[in-house]
Amino acid sequence: MNKKITFSKQLKEDLQAAVNHDPAAHNRLEVALAYPGVHAVWGYRLAHLLWTKHRALRLPARIISQTVRALTGVEIHPGAVIGRRLFIDHGMGVVIGETAEVGEDVTIFHGTTLGGTSMRPGKRHPTVGNNVIIGTGAKVLGPIHIGDGAKIGANAVVVRDVPANNIAVGIPACNRENKTCAAHTDPAVLI
C-alpha cells in the first residue's frame, strides 16, 4: 500500500480495476464516463492529495469530497488511506471514514460503511487488507482489522477482527471458518 506511483497511473489503475471486476463493463470509455464508483475514487484521490499536501488545503479537500458525495452518493473522507485499484460497485451509499485504511485490490459494494464506534480522536475506523471483498450493505465498524483475502457478507455487521482468507456473515458478523461469534452461536448465522 505504500508503493509510490504517479497520480495519472493511479487513475488509470482505478479505471482498469472497474473494467476487470465488473462483467457488465463493456469498455473503458463507458466506465470512465458512467461509473459513479470510479468517479468517487478519482475524486477521493484528488482530495487526499490536497489533504496530505498541506494543512491549509484541508478545507478545499473537504469541499471536493462533499461535492463528489453529492454527485455520486459515495462519501470518502479525504483523510482515509486507500490503496491501489479500489473498485466500488454501484457506489450509492458507501461511506469511508477519516481514519479508515483500505488495502490494494479491494472491492466494495453499495451501501457499505467503514465507520467508527467512538467520537474520540484517534484511530476510529477499520483497517482493510488487500484483496478483500465487502458485500452490499455491510457495516464494518471500529478500529478493527480485516485480513487479506477476507470476504464480508452482504448486510453483515462486523465489530471484531476478521482473519485473513475468512468469511464473516451475520449480525453481529461471525467467522464462518471456525464458527465463532461475538454475541451468540445461532447456527443460522454461521453459514
Backbone torsions as a table, in degrees:
resi	resn	phi	psi	omega
1	MET	NA	-15.1	-176.9
2	ASN	-97.7	3.8	178.9
3	LYS	-66.8	132.3	-179.9
4	LYS	-88.4	127.8	173.8
5	ILE	-133.4	164.5	-179.5
6	THR	-70.7	155.9	179.8
7	PHE	-60.0	-44.8	-178.4
8	SER	-66.7	-35.9	177.4
9	LYS	-66.1	-37.8	177.8
10	GLN	-60.7	-44.9	179.5
11	LEU	-62.7	-41.1	178.0
12	LYS	-64.7	-40.5	177.4
13	GLU	-63.8	-40.6	177.6
14	ASP	-61.8	-41.5	178.0
15	LEU	-63.5	-47.4	-179.2
16	GLN	-65.5	-34.3	177.4
17	ALA	-60.0	-42.3	178.2
18	ALA	-64.6	-43.3	178.2
19	VAL	-61.1	-43.1	-177.4
20	ASN	-69.5	-34.4	-173.1
21	HIS	-94.3	-14.7	-176.5
22	ASP	-111.2	108.9	179.8
23	PRO	-64.6	-16.3	178.2
24	ALA	-84.2	-7.8	-179.6
25	ALA	-74.4	121.7	-177.9
26	HIS	-88.5	-35.3	178.0
27	ASN	-163.8	168.1	-176.4
28	ARG	-64.3	-35.9	-179.5
29	LEU	-63.3	-45.2	178.4
30	GLU	-59.4	-45.0	-179.5
31	VAL	-64.3	-43.7	-178.8
32	ALA	-63.4	-33.2	-175.8
33	LEU	-94.2	-25.9	-167.2
34	ALA	-128.1	12.8	-178.6
35	TYR	-110.7	105.3	-177.8
36	PRO	-63.0	-30.6	177.6
37	GLY	-63.1	-38.8	177.4
38	VAL	-68.1	-44.0	178.5
39	HIS	-60.1	-40.3	179.8
40	ALA	-63.9	-42.2	179.3
41	VAL	-66.3	-42.0	177.8
42	TRP	-62.3	-43.3	177.4
43	GLY	-62.2	-41.5	176.4
44	TYR	-58.6	-45.7	-177.4
45	ARG	-56.5	-44.1	178.8
46	LEU	-66.3	-47.6	-179.5
47	ALA	-61.6	-41.5	-179.9
48	HIS	-64.9	-39.2	177.6
49	LEU	-57.8	-46.0	178.2
50	LEU	-66.5	-44.2	-177.8
51	TRP	-56.3	-40.2	-175.5
52	THR	-90.7	-12.4	-177.2
53	LYS	-72.9	-50.4	-177.3
54	HIS	-160.3	142.3	-178.7
55	ARG	-55.4	-34.2	-179.9
56	ALA	-66.9	-16.7	-179.3
57	LEU	-94.6	5.4	-178.3
58	ARG	-70.0	-36.6	177.5
59	LEU	-64.3	-49.2	175.7
60	PRO	-58.5	-35.3	177.8
61	ALA	-62.7	-44.1	178.4
62	ARG	-64.9	-38.7	178.5
63	ILE	-63.7	-41.9	176.3
64	ILE	-61.6	-46.7	-176.9
65	SER	-64.3	-36.2	179.0
66	GLN	-73.6	-32.4	174.5
67	THR	-66.7	-43.6	177.0
68	VAL	-62.2	-40.4	177.2
69	ARG	-59.0	-45.3	-179.8
70	ALA	-63.7	-34.6	-177.3
71	LEU	-82.8	-30.8	-172.1
72	THR	-115.6	-19.1	-174.3
73	GLY	80.2	9.8	180.0
74	VAL	-116.0	126.9	178.6
75	GLU	-113.6	113.6	176.1
76	ILE	-120.9	116.9	179.1
77	HIS	-64.6	135.8	-178.3
78	PRO	-64.9	-14.9	177.4
79	GLY	-82.9	-14.4	178.0
80	ALA	-62.2	154.1	177.8
81	VAL	-112.3	117.2	-175.6
82	ILE	-123.1	129.3	-179.4
83	GLY	-75.8	-171.3	-175.4
84	ARG	-76.1	148.8	170.0
85	ARG	63.2	39.7	172.9
86	LEU	-70.1	133.1	175.0
87	PHE	-119.5	118.8	175.2
88	ILE	-106.2	108.9	-177.3
89	ASP	-85.3	130.0	-178.9
90	HIS	70.2	-42.0	170.0
91	GLY	85.6	-55.7	-168.3
92	MET	-46.3	128.9	174.2
93	GLY	85.3	5.1	177.3
94	VAL	-77.6	134.2	176.9
95	VAL	-130.7	127.9	177.3
96	ILE	-125.7	116.0	-173.6
97	GLY	-75.8	168.6	-172.5
98	GLU	-55.9	-41.6	-175.0
99	THR	-101.1	12.7	176.2
100	ALA	-68.9	147.2	173.9
101	GLU	-128.3	128.7	-177.6
102	VAL	-123.8	128.8	-177.9
103	GLY	-74.0	-160.8	-178.2
104	GLU	-93.3	150.9	174.9
105	ASP	58.3	42.1	179.2
106	VAL	-96.2	141.5	174.5
107	THR	-115.9	128.3	179.3
108	ILE	-124.5	129.1	178.0
109	PHE	-95.0	166.9	-174.2
110	HIS	-59.1	152.8	177.3
111	GLY	76.9	9.9	-177.5
112	THR	-87.7	142.6	175.6
113	THR	-123.7	128.4	167.2
114	LEU	-106.5	88.7	-167.8
115	GLY	-117.8	175.7	-179.7
116	GLY	-101.1	165.8	176.5
117	THR	-123.7	7.2	-177.4
118	SER	-138.5	151.8	176.1
119	MET	-100.1	4.5	-179.9
120	ARG	-81.6	149.8	176.0
121	PRO	-62.6	158.6	179.0
122	GLY	111.9	-169.7	-178.7
123	LYS	-67.1	114.1	-176.3
124	ARG	-122.1	-12.2	-171.6
125	HIS	-119.2	165.6	-174.9
126	PRO	-70.2	158.8	168.4
127	THR	-111.9	121.6	-176.6
128	VAL	-110.5	127.4	-179.0
129	GLY	-72.8	-168.6	179.7
130	ASN	-82.0	151.7	174.6
131	ASN	57.8	36.4	179.3
132	VAL	-95.4	144.3	173.3
133	ILE	-117.4	126.3	179.6
134	ILE	-116.2	115.9	-173.8
135	GLY	-71.8	165.0	-179.2
136	THR	-50.9	129.1	173.9
137	GLY	75.7	4.3	-179.1
138	ALA	-67.8	145.6	175.8
139	LYS	-119.8	114.0	-179.9
140	VAL	-111.3	111.2	-164.9
141	LEU	-123.6	135.2	174.8
142	GLY	93.7	176.9	-177.4
143	PRO	-81.1	58.1	-178.3
144	ILE	-100.5	170.8	-179.1
145	HIS	-119.6	130.1	174.5
146	ILE	-107.2	115.1	-173.6
147	GLY	-69.4	160.4	178.3
148	ASP	-53.3	137.7	175.3
149	GLY	74.6	4.5	179.9
150	ALA	-72.8	157.9	175.3
151	LYS	-126.6	133.3	177.5
152	ILE	-110.1	123.2	-177.2
153	GLY	-69.9	159.3	178.0
154	ALA	-57.7	135.3	177.5
155	ASN	63.7	12.8	176.0
156	ALA	-68.2	149.9	172.6
157	VAL	-116.2	108.3	-173.1
158	VAL	-104.4	118.7	-179.2
159	VAL	-125.9	4.2	177.6
160	ARG	-132.4	159.0	178.8
161	ASP	-55.0	147.0	173.6
162	VAL	-118.3	119.8	-179.1
163	PRO	-64.7	161.2	178.3
164	ALA	-55.4	142.5	174.9
165	ASN	59.7	24.6	176.9
166	ASN	-107.7	167.3	178.9
167	ILE	-119.0	130.4	177.8
168	ALA	-115.2	128.1	-179.5
169	VAL	-137.8	156.7	171.9
170	GLY	98.4	-178.5	-179.8
171	ILE	-133.0	109.3	-11.5
172	PRO	-68.1	157.5	-175.7
173	ALA	-62.6	139.9	178.4
174	CYS	-114.3	150.4	176.7
175	ASN	-78.9	113.3	-175.2
176	ARG	-65.5	-32.7	-175.4
177	GLU	-66.4	-49.8	-177.8
178	ASN	-110.3	11.6	173.8
179	LYS	53.2	41.2	175.8
180	THR	-101.4	144.4	-178.4
181	CYS	-142.4	140.4	-175.3
182	ALA	-63.7	-44.0	-170.3
183	ALA	-107.7	-23.1	-176.1
184	HIS	-158.6	172.4	178.7
185	THR	-124.8	35.5	178.6
186	ASP	-62.6	118.0	-178.6
187	PRO	-59.8	-19.8	-178.9
188	ALA	-64.7	-27.8	-179.0
189	VAL	-96.9	1.2	-179.3
190	LEU	-99.8	53.9	-175.0
191	ILE	-72.4	NA	NA
